[in-house]
Amino acid sequence: PALPLSCRPQAAVRRSAELAAEAEERSGRRRAARLRDALERERCLEEAVLRAEEARSRRELQLRQEERLAAELARLNHERLKEEKMRQRVRENSLELRELKKKLQSAYMNKERAAQVAEKKAIHYEKMRQEAEIAQKMKEEYERVMKEERSAELRRNKEKIMYQQELEKQLEEQEMKKQEAYKEFLREKLMIDEIVRKIYEEDQMEKQLKLDKIRATQMYIEEFKKEQAIWRRRKQEEMEEENRKIMEFANIQRQREEDQKAKVQDTEKKNQKLQSMIAQNLEREQQKREELEQIRQELYLEEQAETERKKEMAEIEKRIRQCLELRQMYDEHLALKKAAQQAVQEEEEAFRGQMLARLAEDDRIEQMNAQKRRMKQLEHRRAVEKLIEDRRKQFIADKERELEEIQLEERRQENIRAIVEEERQKLLKEHASKLLGYLPRGILREDDLDMLGEEFRLAYQKRGGDTFSEES
């Protein structure tokens, strides 16, 4: 409904107030939004700044760590180079290492000399073996030839025996033929006897004729028997003569074989005697060469031992001189220390008197009264005592610095000794196993065997080892 005219201004005011309130509220919201945006931007900016600061801190920390690492690496590298240079100087200047290298070189020379001697012996033994093989081959060839000759002789003897057997067979055949002829004669005789008997039976008349015929036949038989006996005796003599000739031939052949066998045995004995003489001569020459080589080796070892003894004596004398020098230096040091203490005391007394006199002169103590003079003298004494105490402290500081320098020098010497021992052990580890059996006397210490390992210890003890150094 329409408002009355009197109410319109109030409504407008309220409306304006409402609009103003709404505008204020909108403005507040915008300000709040801008504030939130500003706070958010500020927070993001702070976070970015913090992140940048953290990154910068991390970079600085990493840079410092890298610088410290680089400095540490440079220090370690410097220390390593310093250590290497020091080791190089120690290796070059250490008398003990130089002596050890000389002994190792001497051991290598001994090993090479022993290898040359062994090679010469091997060559000599190989030559003797070849000569023995040649002699054995010559002997085998000689035995083969003699065996062939004996085989040929046996074949000839067999042929002779076969010839003799053939001859005997022919003689037996001839004898058998003669026996057959005799048997034939006996058969004929029986036939004749039978004819005679028949004739005797048939014709008594012809008895006289038969008797004459029988007598003639008997005479013929007797004559035949006589001729047969003569023939047999002649054949027996011929056979005996033939057998005698065969026996003579067999005896001649046997004697020839025995002579040949004796000749072969004599030749074999001569060859054996010659081979024995050659072997004895070679053995004597080898023994002479071995004795000469042994004498040379013993002389060389004696020279080496004498050189080592001289070195040991020189080392002992050097140590004794060093001990005497150290003792003398210690006595001189004590005397100097005592004299220095006496001089310091005298100097302190003189200094005290001089300072008191100077202070008294400066302050004109004589012009003061007794109380002031005593106070001033006490003050002077305190000042002098303070000066003396300062001098004493300075003296003690100098002595402490000198002691530190001495201790530093002792540590340096101890470090040098440790380096020398390490280098010595390196040299022994590198060369000892190669020179086992040729190491000079006294080059090893008793504790070196543990350092060189169990295998070296067993091999060293198996060879008998040499005596250890006196330093062990």
DARAHU-V559825 format. One record per pair of residues at least 6 apart in sequence whose ideal C-beta (glycine too) atoms are under 8 Angstrom apart, sorted by sequence separation. I is the first residue (numbers start at 0). J is the second residue. If there is no record, write none. Layout:
{{I	J} {I	J}}
This chain:
{{90	96} {359	365} {89	96} {198	205} {199	206} {202	209} {365	372} {431	438} {448	455} {449	456} {2	10} {364	372} {367	375} {448	456} {199	209} {198	209} {364	375} {448	459} {364	376} {431	443} {362	375} {195	209} {198	212} {359	375} {427	443} {431	447} {443	459} {195	212} {358	375} {359	376} {362	379} {195	213} {432	451} {359	379} {427	447} {431	451} {435	455} {195	216} {355	376} {358	379} {428	450} {443	465} {445	467} {424	447} {427	450} {428	451} {432	455} {435	458} {444	467} {355	379} {358	382} {427	451} {431	455} {435	459} {441	465} {443	467} {444	468} {447	471} {191	216} {354	379} {355	380} {358	383} {440	465} {441	466} {443	468} {446	471} {424	450} {436	462} {439	465} {440	466} {441	467} {442	468} {444	470} {445	471} {435	462} {438	465} {441	468} {444	471} {354	382} {355	383} {441	469} {354	383} {188	220} {351	383} {354	386} {350	383} {350	386} {351	387} {350	387} {184	223} {347	387} {350	390} {347	390} {347	391} {181	227} {343	394} {177	230} {177	234} {174	234} {170	238} {170	241} {166	241} {166	245} {163	245} {159	248} {159	252} {156	252} {156	256} {152	256} {152	259} {145	263} {141	270} {311	441} {138	270} {307	439} {307	440} {307	441} {138	274} {303	439} {304	440} {134	274} {134	277} {130	281} {127	281} {127	285} {311	469} {123	285} {123	288} {116	292} {116	296} {112	299} {109	303} {105	303} {98	310} {93	415} {96	419} {103	426} {107	430} {110	433} {95	419} {99	423} {106	430} {110	434} {113	437} {89	415} {93	419} {96	422} {100	426} {110	436} {96	423} {99	426} {103	430} {107	434} {110	437} {95	423} {106	434} {109	437} {85	414} {89	418} {93	422} {85	415} {89	419} {96	426} {107	437} {103	434} {106	437} {86	418} {90	422} {106	438} {85	418} {89	422} {106	439} {105	439} {86	422} {102	438} {106	442} {102	439} {103	442} {102	442} {99	442}}
